Structures are given as structure tokens and as C-alpha cells.
Amino acid sequence: MNSSSSVKIVSKCSLKPKTIPEESKQPYYLSPWDYALLSVHYIQKGLLFHKPLYSIYTLLEKLRESLAATLVHFYPLVGRLSPPKAEKPKSYSVFVDCNNSPGAGFIYATSDLCVADIAGPTHVPLFVHSFFDHHRAVNHDGHTMSLLSVQVTELQDGIFLGVSMNHTMGDGTSFWNFFNAWSEIFQAQESNKTESLCLKNPPVLNRYIPQGYGPLYSLPYSHPDEFIRRYKSPLLKERIFCFSSETTRVLKGKVNQMCGTTSISSLQSLTAFIWRCITRARRLPLEQETSCRLAADNRGRMYPPLPRDYFGNCISALRTAAKAGELLENDLGWAALKLHQVVAEQTSEKVSQMIDHWLKSPFMYQTDRLFEPMSVMMGSSPRFNKYGCEFGMGKALTLRSGYAHKFDGKVSAYPGREGGGSIDLEVCLAPEFMKALESDEDFMSLVSI
């Protein structure tokens, strides 16, 4: 089955918070981490469920009602980026305006597709992109587009819940904290609990702004054309590879034994494994450099640390590199230790240096310039509670993502559905490299399905 022709938009509406917080009437200023993302895509992640026993209209009403209650806590998501002002030459200001905005987007769509059409194929079908709003939008488009948009797609036998969130509003930690909070409020309302507006872990909305700097940054640009670069994804094959809890445990133990340590994590071990396997699949010249990046949450690394529920961006893509020859000639432990060292070296001093550098010379990340060709980027995290979002429909059957941030060598780590330390990797590769990876017996011997 093919393309978005199988997905029909039935209705669209905008949602405001159930009650309007007083603080939402003030401008909401962003942090350096947030501004740096103005030129990259929205975050697009979604969950596939079996269809509930009650009617779709009952489900839609419950989703809208619980979302409006959740937005009380996450009120910046109902805003828009302020109309840009070039106050003087080379001075461009941006903040979130929660007053002059229709609200968050809520879309109901239908499809003649089935759960098996999404979860069944070996490679993720392209039509999955049509389950998300804001296709190909960059964050700067939040001047005219909603900062949050939810698309509920009714399938023949299932529901796909696709969420698109402007990346200047938060990183993966923030995104999944929001998703979990929405599910928590939905479940509480299902149980008729009077405290359904309360959250176990409410978001901390105060953005990190370094001491001595005012809340409004004037970016050194006269026009968005100077920093917006729209990224177009190449032709890719995308596949979810599942690694059981037993496999990740054994791999971690093997790597630590090789290195004479106990400190290398499951994710670092698995990242080293996929980096070597993808490099082998690409058949790179032995002298060619290949890099690997690992997304790292800086909240706990800062001094003083930011709250765990800090809502915003607080990540770095930590880089290590090696020549293809030395990566493949050395054992797996050698690669894992390189990754472990770069994570261990991410101290509060390093984070502060990065922020100071940005404040002295602001810049915008651009996907095609940030990641070198023939690199591997491990994004997302198996620690996010993705399968905890149930919405009265039971545990999700699987996760899928939209068009955003896909390139040759992009890998995203998700918790495995079975839990217990299992990890699923969403791997995007050029077709010839995917074919070679799938023919790699060393790699496929660790894949459970």
C-alpha cells in the first residue's frame, strides 16, 4: 500500500488550555539551546494502538478534553513564535506568544489501512509520514503553524496517534514527558478522579538563561533566509531492529569484559555495535574517517543541575571518530570505550563552554551541515517511557516516526515493547547500505525480529 492518498483528513480544530494560566499572558522567552534549533524539523513521534471497543467519537472527545487539561501545565505549546522583528540591522528577535494564537492543532483523519500494513512490513512504509501534521516544516515555521499538533488517524482495526512538536519547545525528554502527562490525565479522567488536573511530575517551564543575560536574545540576522536551510531527506530505507533484553545484557557484559570495566552502558555497547556494522556495510576505504554521535541529556550534567522535568532543550550530540580501518580492525570494546569516554568527558564545564560560545557567536544547526556523510547518529533514548502512554487503549503495539530528521546513518533508540532492558533501533540507510546490513550475519544474529 502506498502514500497519503489512503489518509483522509476529516476534521481540524484548535485547542486552548482548559484554564488559562496567568503567566501565559507574558512573552515566553527561549534559551540558547532552543534558538539553535530554529532551522531543523519538528519532532514527530507516534504510537500505534488496537482500536478501542467504544466509538471513535467518544475517543476523540476524551482525547480533546484530556489534551486541553494537559495544556494547562504545558501552556507554551499553545502559542506561536512571535512575528519576527528586525529591530535594527543584524538584530532578529524571537519569543513565544501564547496570547495571539489559535492554540494547539487537533486533527482527525481516517484511513483504509490496517495495523498489519504498518507493523507488518520489513521496511517502514513511506505512508507513515502521512500520520503526522507539519510534514517537512522547520521550527521557524512556528510563526504561522501551531507549535503542537496531534493527528488521530482511525485505521480499519487500529488508531495511530501522531504528535508533532516544534523542536524549539523541547527535546526528546520534554516531548515524552508531555506525551506521558497527557496519557496520565487521560487515564485519571477515565477513572473519574477529581485530581485529574494534577500531575505526578509537572514540567518546569522556566527556561535556562545564563546569569547576566537578559531574557530576550537578539539574533545577529536581518532576515530568516540568512539562517533557515530547508533539509530534504534523500531516498532511504528505514527498518526497526529489535534487540531482546537478554541480547543487550550479554552485549554489555561482553563489552565491559573486553575493556576491563563495568561502566559502559547497554546503549553505548549497542551504539558501538551498530556503528561498526554500518561502517562495514558501507565498505568505506580503510583510511576514510567515520564519526559517531550520541545524543546526551545535559540536565544532570550542569552545575547546579537542571530539574529532571525541565521543559525545553538540554541536549548535545557528542562526537567521536575513527578511520574505518581502525574501527573494524579493533574489537567492539575499543569502539565502545571511545563512545563511553566522550560521554564521561561531557562535564558541567564543557556544557558551560558550549553555551558561552553560542552567546558570543550565535548559530543555527542545519541538518545537512551538522552530520558528516558516512557518519552514524544515535538519537532518542530507550529510557523514555514511550510504552507508558496508553490512553485507555492498552499498551501500544509499536512506535513510528515521521519524515523529520531522517538521513543516511540516522539511528533512533527506543525501549523494546517487552521492556526489561530490550532496545529497538530505528535505522535509516541508503538502500544499498541497508541491503548490505541485512546480509551481515554478525549483525543479524543479534536481532530478535
N, C-alpha and C positions, 0 to 999 in steps of 0.2 A: 504494500500500500504506500501511498505517496502523499506528499505535500499537504499544504494548508487548505487545499480545496475540500478536504474531509472535515475541516473545523469551521463551524458557522457561529458567528457572534450573534447571540440572541438579545442581550441587553447590556447596557453600561450605565453605571451611576457613580457618583462621588460620595464618599463618606467622611463625616467630621467626627471628632470625639464625642462620646455620649454626653459629657460635660466639658465645657471649655475651660482649661486651666488658665488662671490669671496670668501666669508667666508667658503664656503663648502669645500675648499681645505685644511682647517686646521682640526686637530683632534677635535672631538666634545665630550667633557667630560660630564659625568653624575654626578648626585647628590646622597647623601646617600639614599634618598627615592627610587631612581631608582635602585641602586645596590642591595638593599634589595629584589628586585623582580626577580632576575635572575633565580630562581628555580620554579617560578609559570607560569601558562599558558599565552598565548597571549589573548588579549581582542577580542572577536568575537561577533559582533552585526550586524544585518541586517534588511532590510526593504523590505516588500512585496508590489508590485505595480500591478495595471492593466497594460496590455501591451499597449504601445503607438500605435497610428494609423500608424506611419511610420515604415519602415523596421528595423529589428534588427541590420542590418549592419550600418545603419545611427545612431542608438542609440549608438552602440559600439564605433563608430568613435567619436561621441560627448563626450562620457564618457572618452575616452582616451585623447582627446585633452584638456578637462577641467581639468582632473586629472594632466596632465603634467604642466598646468598653475598653479594649486594649489600647486604642489610640489616645485615651486619656493619659496613659503612662508614657506613650511614645509620641507625644503631640508634634514634635518637629517633622514627623513623616507625613503630616497632612499639608505641609507648606509647599512653597515653591521657592526656587532660588530667586533672589531679588533681581528686578530688572537691572542689568549691568549699567554702571555709571563710570564713564571715563572722566573723573573729576578734574584731572589735569593731564597733560601728556605723560604717557607711561605710568598711569595710575588707574588701576581697574579693580573695583571693589565688588565683593560678592558676600551675601549672607542669606539666611533662610527667613522668609517672610511667611508666618503662619496665619496672618490675617487676610491678606488679599489672595486667597486660594480657594478653589472649589473643594479641595480635600483629597483624600487618597482614592485611587481608582478601584472599582469593583466590577468585574466582567463575568457574565455567564455565557458560556459557549456550549455547543453540542457537537458531537462527532459520531460518525458511523463506525469508528474504530473500536476495537475490543482491548481488554487488558493484555491478552496474548500478543497483540500487534506491537505493544510497547515493550513488554517484559520478555517476549519470546525470541526475537531475532538476535543473532550473534553480535551484530553491529547495531549501534543505536541509530534508528531511522531518523532522517532529517526532519520528518513531520513533527517530531517532538518540539522543535523550535516554535511551532505554531501554538503551543500550550502556554506561551508566555507573552505578556504585553511588552511594549517598548523594545521591539526587535531592532537590534543594531544601534539603539540610542546610546549616546555618550552622556556622562553625568552633567555636563554643561547644559544639556537639553532640558534639565530640570527647571529652567526659567519658564518654559511653556508646558512641560509634561509633569505629571504627578511624580512625586519622589518615591511613592509606594504604589504598586498596582498589583492586585490579586486577580488571577483568572481561574475560575472554576469551570473545568471542561467536563461535561457529562458524556461518558462513553457508553457503549451498549451495556456493559456489565461492570463499569467502574467509574471512579471520579479521579481526575487529575487536578491537584491543587498547585498551581504555579505562582510563585511570588517573585516579582521584580522590584528590587530596592536600589535606589540611587546610591552608588558606592561612596559618595562623599558623606553620606549619612552614617555609614558604619562598615566594618569589616565582617568577616565570616562569624566571629564571635558574637557581634552585635546582631547580625542577621538571624542567627539561630536562637539567640536569646529572645528576640522579638517573636519568632515563629513558635517557640515553646511557651511564651507568655500568652499568645493568642490561643493556643491549644488548652492551656491551663484555665483560662477564663471560659472558654467554650465548655470544657468538662464541668466546671463549677456551676455554670448556668444550667447545664443538663441535670445536675443534681439538685437544682433549686436552692443552692447555698446562698445565703444573704451576703456572704463576704466575697461574692464573685468578682467584685471590682478590685479586690486586694491581690497582690502578687507575692509569692514566696521570695522572689529575688527581683525587686523593681529595678529598672535601669537607672544608672547615674548619668544624668543628662548634661551636667556641666562639662563643657569641652576643655581639654587641656590647652592652656595658653601659657607659655613660659613667662616667668616672673620678669617684670619690667617692660612687657609688651602690652599694648592696648588691645582691645577685643577686635578691632577692625583692621584687617591687613589690606593694604593697597598693593595689589599685584603689579609688577612692573611691565604692564602691557597696555597698549592703546585699544586693541581690538582682539576678539577671541580667535580670529584667523591666525594670530601670532602663536597660539599655543594649542589650538584644537586640531588634532590629526585623526581623522576617522579611519579606524582599522577595519580591513576586510579580511575575513578568515579565508585561508586557502582551502583547496579540496582536501578533506581529511576523512579518515576512518576513525570511528570512536567506538570503544568497547569497554565494558565493565568486567574487570578480572577480580574474582573473589579469592581471598586467602583466609583459610579457616583459622580459628584461634590456636589450634594445635600447630599449624604451619608457622604462624607468626611467633609463637613461643619457641619452637625449635630453631627458627632462623635467628632470633635474638640471642638464644643461648650459644649457638654456633659462632656467631659474630663476636660476642664477648669473650668466648674461649680463645678465638684466634688472636684477639687483641690483649688478652690477659687483664681484662677489666670486667666490671659488672654494670657500667654506667651508660652503655649505648642502648638507646630505646628501640622498641619494636619498629616504630616509624622510621627512625634513622637507618635501621638494618634493612627494611624493605625498600627505602628510597635508594640506598646504595645498590641493592639488587636490581631494581628497575633501571637505574642509571647505566649499569654495566650491560644489562640485556639490550636496552635500546641502542646503546653505542655499538654493540656487536651487530645488531640488526641493520644499522646504518652503514656498516662496512667502511668506517672512516679510515683515511690514511693514518698510519701509526703516529705521525708527528703532529696531526691536527689536534688543536685544543678543543676539549668539550667541557662545558660547565654544567653544574647542577645547583639549583636554588631550592631553598626550603623555606616556606612561609613560617615566620616565628612571631608569636604574640609577645609584645613588649610590656604588657600591663604589669606583670610581676617582676620585670627586669628593671623598672625605673626606680629611682630613689628620690622621694618616697614612692612606693609602688602605687599605681592607679588601682581603683577598686576593680574587682573581678567583673562586676556588672557595668563598668564604664561603657557608655554607649557612644560609639564613634569609631574611628580608625586608629589602630595602635599596632601596626604590623611592619615587619621588614622582610624582604626576600633575601635571605642570607646566601651568599655565593661561595662556592669552592670550584676549582677547575683542575684538570689534569690533561695530559696528552692521551689520546685514545690508546696508544700502545701501553703506557704505564698503567692505565686504568684496567686494561684487560690482562696484562701480564702479572700484575699483583693480585692477591686474593681478595675476596669480598670484604674481609676485615679491614684491609688497607683503605678501601673506599669509604666504608662506614666510619672509620676513625677520622677521616678528613671531614666528613659531614658533622660528626659529633664535636670536633674541635671548633668548627666555625660557629656552632650553636653555643658552645661553652664560652666562647670569646665575646658573645653579644651581651656586654655588661651595661650597667646604667650609664657609665661614661661614654660608651660607644653610641648609645641612643641619644644622649645629650649632644654629642658632637654632630650627629646627623641633623638634629633639629636646628642647632646653631648654624650649620652650613646652609640649611634651607632658608632660614630667616635672613641671612646675609645675601643669599643669591637664590631667590625662589625659582622653582622649576616645576614642570608638569611631566608626569610619567606618560609615555606613549608606548603602547604595547609592542609595536614592531621595532622600536628602538631600544626597549628595555631588555629584551631577551635575545641573546645571540642565536644565529642559526646553529643547528645541531646541538642545542642545549636541552636540558630537562628541567622543568619547573614543577615542583611538588606543592600544590596549593591545597586549601581547605584543611580539614583535620578529622581524624577518626574519633577525637574526643568530643566533638559536638554531639549533642543529644538529638540526633535527627529522627530517630525512630520513636522518640518520646512524644512526637506530635501526632495525636490520634484523632481528634475532632469527632469523637463518638463513632468512628468507623473502624476501630481496631487498629492494629499495627499496620503501617504502610507496607505495601508489597515490595516496593523498590523506590529509589531516588533517581531523578534525572535532572539535567541542567539544560539551559537554553543556549543560544548562539554565542553568548558573551565569553570573551577571554579564551577563545579556542585557537590554538596554533600547534604546529608540529612539535611535539615534545612536552605538551601541557598534560600534566597528570594531577588528578584531584583525589585526595584520600577521604573516604567515607567510612563510618563504622559499618561493619558487616551486619546484616539483618539478624544473624544468630546471636550477636553480642559476644561477651566473654573475651574480647580482645581480637576478634576477627576484623579484617580490614578489606574493604572493596576499593579498588583503584579504577578510576575513570581515566582511560588513556586515549589521547588524541595523537594520531600519527599520520604522516603521508601514506597513501595506500600501499606503496611498495615496502615501506618500513614496517607497517602493521602486518603485512603478509609474512615478512621475514621473522618478526617477533613471534607470531603464531606458529611458526615452523621450528622455533627454538625449543628443543626438548628440555634443556636445563630450566628454562623459564616455565614452560607449560607443566612441568612435573610438580610445581608448587601450587598451581592454580587449581582450586577445588571445582569450579564450574566455568 
